[in-house]
Amino acid sequence: MKTKFIKGIGVTPGIVIGKAYLLDRGKIEAPAKVLPESQVPQEVDRFRDAVEESKKQLRKAKEKLLQEDAASLAYILDTHLLLLEDKNLIEKTVETIKHSRINSEWALKINLERVRKVFDSIDDEYLKSRKTDVDYVGDRILRTLMGKDPESISKIKEEVIIVAHDLSPGDTAQMAKDKVTAFVTDMGGRTSHTAIMARSLEIPAVVGSETATHSVNTGDTLIVDGITGVVVVNPSLEIMQEYQERHRVRQKMERELFQYRDLPAETLDGYRVKVLANIELVDEVPAVLQHGAEGIGLYRTEYLYLNRKDLPPEEEHFTAYKKVVEGIYPHPAIIRTLDIGGDKFMSHLDLAEEMNPAMGLRAIRFSLREVDIFKVQLRAIMRASAYGKVKILFPMISGATEIREVKKILHEVRLSLSAEGVPFDPQMEIGIMIEVPSAVTIADILAQEVDFFSIGTNDLIQYALAIDRVNESVTHLYEPLHPAILRLVRDVVKASHDAGIRVAMCGEMAGEALYVPILVGLELDELSMNVLSIFRVKKILRAYTFQECKNLVEASLHLSTPGEIEELVRASLRKKFPEEFSENFNSRSVIHA
């Protein structure tokens, strides 16, 4: 058989060799019928019954997750249950059945397409990827309407690698790790729920392959490289041996990396850098501690607002923050306030459609406009500060006026809580995200207003290089080692240290092994990252002296292109780690699991 290679997005590290199991559910062709007036009430009942049956199926899957102590994954099924209550989808479909006198399948298909178009217009990569949730829910209702039971993954009796067009969270929840050794999907991205589930369950996976279901048959031998995103179909003996060797090397590396869990993140000559973790869910806190992080450098709070019909009340905020703060104690937790636009989660707000949402009413701009919503979150964070070490982080600050307005509102919240006799930490530190070029330019001014900086490289690189990260035509220009980016980071660090405050980096760049020597040489005080990156970052950091890192930065700042800088850094890393960074091995992907 001819060997084929498929390229997708590796979302969970690991190399698995096994037999393919093609989960072929095919596309559902929804029938289209015009109904007599007399049949319309009965058709509405049929649709509502299908929705209720879909809810039962999801509740059963959620219960299974809770029984298996996987509460951090059950929230994804809650998202789908909320969609099954969503008037914008369910009630609109009922209206379409009534007004157009058409069958449920056709009416649902019309409204699913309408909702998909709304998601397509969203600029934010994470939120755009939530369109798949609508697809999952729509597919479940359609199959129920048409009496088609989905092929159950839970019935698989032997070890397989699942290949599917896409997998719903309900599907992934049913996966038995002793049977499903890996999976590959046509659809999905790094932030899709399929990817999140895969990482949480630690099942090696490749998503977004586009053509896997057309290139693979049940029984084919597959190699799934969840590190590089490569899937090999029916590999030759030579390729099989190469990947078996890669797997051996990776396992050896993983065993070695675990020893770094409790070691300090410091250079050979004692320069200390704090390594913290980025989280989005309360249930991620145990993993943070298990991986030896020194706290939470970024707790993204957007999950509390998304996929719901109402605003989260103060108690819901407080409960989540308190769990995080108590769970990570005695380490600190840095809680970031809302970092998306109001149009993404509150349809009842009168917000104009924006041509360029990335530069529109989002993050701190939205919070300063919707002060009542902002105060609810601030009160909850302040209340949680009584239970541990809390710092608060404000996103997308572009000037001193904004942070002064924020501090004024925060002072009002403090006065209110004091008057009510509610305990909080009056010394709680406040910081700002440095992710807008203007903030870099006036970093010396902003440093006088706050207790710390946190550099958000995801947006800083996007804004500084004028690159839309989700536009495939220009993503190749997204270069963290661009000389301009290194100079921006250098300037922020200098301004913060001149003012006597600490500076962290919490963007994806902070957890990339390739960049560690440069970030240390730039004298960042803290690096906050995905927990899976912590061991490797410590390993690399502890192999260098501080002076070596500073020399590398000095040499980099004299080079003209990102490619030249990357080769300089790689050459340095090859000397330290010849096995991981050898010329004939995909070093960046291996070291950055």
Stockholm file with secondary structure:
# STOCKHOLM 1.0

chainA/1-593         MKTKFIKGIGVTPGIVIGKAYLLDRGKIEAPAKVLPESQVPQEVDRFRDAVEESKKQLRKAKEKLLQEDAASLAYILDTHLLLLEDKNLIEKTVETIKHSRINSEWALKINLERVRKVFDSIDDEYLKSRKTDVDYVGDRILRTLMGKDPESISKIKEEVIIVAHDLSPGDTAQMAKDKVTAFVTDMGGRTSHTAIMARSLEIPAVVGSETATHSVNTGDTLIVDGITGVVVVNPSLEIMQEYQERHRVRQKMERELFQYRDLPAETLDGYRVKVLANIELVDEVPAVLQHGAEGIGLYRTEYLYLNRKDLPPEEEHFTAYKKVVEGIYPHPAIIRTLDIGGDKFMSHLDLAEEMNPAMGLRAIRFSLREVDIFKVQLRAIMRASAYGKVKILFPMISGATEIREVKKILHEVRLSLSAEGVPFDPQMEIGIMIEVPSAVTIADILAQEVDFFSIGTNDLIQYALAIDRVNESVTHLYEPLHPAILRLVRDVVKASHDAGIRVAMCGEMAGEALYVPILVGLELDELSMNVLSIFRVKKILRAYTFQECKNLVEASLHLSTPGEIEELVRASLRKKFPEEFSENFNSRSVIHA
#=GR chainA/1-593 SS CCCEEEECEEEECCEEEEEEEEECCCCCCCCCCBCCGGGHHHHHHHHHHHHHHHHHHHHHHHHHHHHTTCHHHHHHHHHHHHHTTCTTTHHHHHHHHHHHTBCHHHHHHHHHHHHHHHHHTCCCHHHHTTHHHHHHHHHHHHHHHTTCCCCCGGGCCSCEEEEESCCCHHHHHTCCTTTEEEEEESSCCTTSHHHHHHHHHTCCEEECCSSHHHHCCTTCEEEEETTTTEEEESCCHHHHHHHHHHHHHHHHHHHHHHTTTTSCCBCTTCCBCEEEEEESSGGGHHHHHHTTCSSEEEEECGGGTSSCSSCCCHHHHHHHHHHHHHHHTTSEEEEECCCSCGGGTCTTSCCCCCSCGGGSSCHHHHHHHSHHHHHHHHHHHHHHGGGSEEEEEECCCCSHHHHHHHHHHHHHHHHHHHHHTCCCCTTCEEEEEECSHHHHHTHHHHTTTCSEEEECHHHHHHHHTTCCTTCTTTGGGCCTTCHHHHHHHHHHHHHHHHTTCEEEECSGGGGCGGGHHHHHHTTCSEEEECGGGHHHHHHHHTTSCHHHHHHHHHHHTTCCSHHHHHHHHHHHHHHHCTTTTCTTSCHHHHHCC
#=GC SS_cons         CCCEEEECEEEECCEEEEEEEEECCCCCCCCCCBCCGGGHHHHHHHHHHHHHHHHHHHHHHHHHHHHTTCHHHHHHHHHHHHHTTCTTTHHHHHHHHHHHTBCHHHHHHHHHHHHHHHHHTCCCHHHHTTHHHHHHHHHHHHHHHTTCCCCCGGGCCSCEEEEESCCCHHHHHTCCTTTEEEEEESSCCTTSHHHHHHHHHTCCEEECCSSHHHHCCTTCEEEEETTTTEEEESCCHHHHHHHHHHHHHHHHHHHHHHTTTTSCCBCTTCCBCEEEEEESSGGGHHHHHHTTCSSEEEEECGGGTSSCSSCCCHHHHHHHHHHHHHHHTTSEEEEECCCSCGGGTCTTSCCCCCSCGGGSSCHHHHHHHSHHHHHHHHHHHHHHGGGSEEEEEECCCCSHHHHHHHHHHHHHHHHHHHHHTCCCCTTCEEEEEECSHHHHHTHHHHTTTCSEEEECHHHHHHHHTTCCTTCTTTGGGCCTTCHHHHHHHHHHHHHHHHTTCEEEECSGGGGCGGGHHHHHHTTCSEEEECGGGHHHHHHHHTTSCHHHHHHHHHHHTTCCSHHHHHHHHHHHHHHHCTTTTCTTSCHHHHHCC
//
